[in-house]
Amino acid sequence: MNISTLKKGNKKLLPNKYMFAPEWIILGVNNVCNLHCKMCDVGTKNLDSNFAQNLVGTHPINMPLPLIEKIIDQMANYYPDSKLAYAFTEPLVYPHLEASLQYAKQKGVACAITTNALTLKHKAKIVADSNIYISLDGPQDIHNEIRGHKKSFQKAIEGIEEVLTINPNATIGVFCVITEWNIGYMNEFLDFFKDYPLQQIGFMHSNFVEQRVADAHNEIWANSYPATASNTDEVNIDNFDLDVLWDEIATIKSKNYKFPVSFSPEITSKEKLHEYYDKSEIRIGKMCNDVFTNVMIKSDGSVIPAHGRCYNLELGNIYKKNLKQIWNGRVLAKFRSALSKNGGLLPACSCCCNSF
């Protein structure tokens, strides 16, 4: 029996006694971002949502270097095959980025960095040997409008080209969140990158929680796992032209590119696409995989399940417990069990990218 089958059986039969290591330890290394994205609660300053509080609700602003070194030491000790992900809020402005990456390298811990790439050109030497995931929102003018910066796309491209100059074999992936503003422009976006040696381009359907879904969720779960509306301040789901989007997805899938092109989640029909956006209370996915693959550590050492879009549930704190104790701890075990007993997802999980 292979490891994948064993993991699947463990998730299904004994979710509260998970026996395998995390695949990722995700870091919220700071509480600041240098862009103002329309589809993000941090960018729109909606600081009451779970998403925003998970990203910018802790102190200090920057994760202290001794803390990140403690995390790396524990990974090397307990989970040497797990990967460290610098993901939130904007890792390239983290003052201890270079020192912590060097420390991780000394300890044999593999790292990946997710960035908006605004300052990538200036940090290229520091990150060129890491896996780099760049978040872009469409062709130049579309991206710049969404990000609230008139040269953010140009600076990202300069950064990509600088990294490739330093390391022609660099591992670079580009990810684009589908929004009302970039539907109809995804083919143009792909054509721009057709000659770049990318690892992949991934399109991600919007992750959001509407107020009515949060309200329905909280009728049951308010005392245990309260939900909030998220990532809907400046986004109007009714403005998504889903017929155009479906045709565009079909066109993209009919083409061949030098790099893999993916959609997450993989929605298989126009009807399901309308269901995802128009009836977001319906759960299309089957179960949360992230509670069995990763945790996120904030700048104050507190740990939450999965990543920034999950519930603001503290599993423990690295200053008080080690990674192994938290990963195998009572709070996360209870959460995994609650998800399992409720069909794999809670109501507010319906439009989360990790439920598929």
Order of alpha helices (4+ residues) and beta strands (2+ residues): alpha-beta-alpha-alpha-alpha-beta-alpha-beta-alpha-beta-alpha-alpha-beta-alpha-beta-alpha-alpha-beta-alpha-beta-beta-beta-alpha-alpha
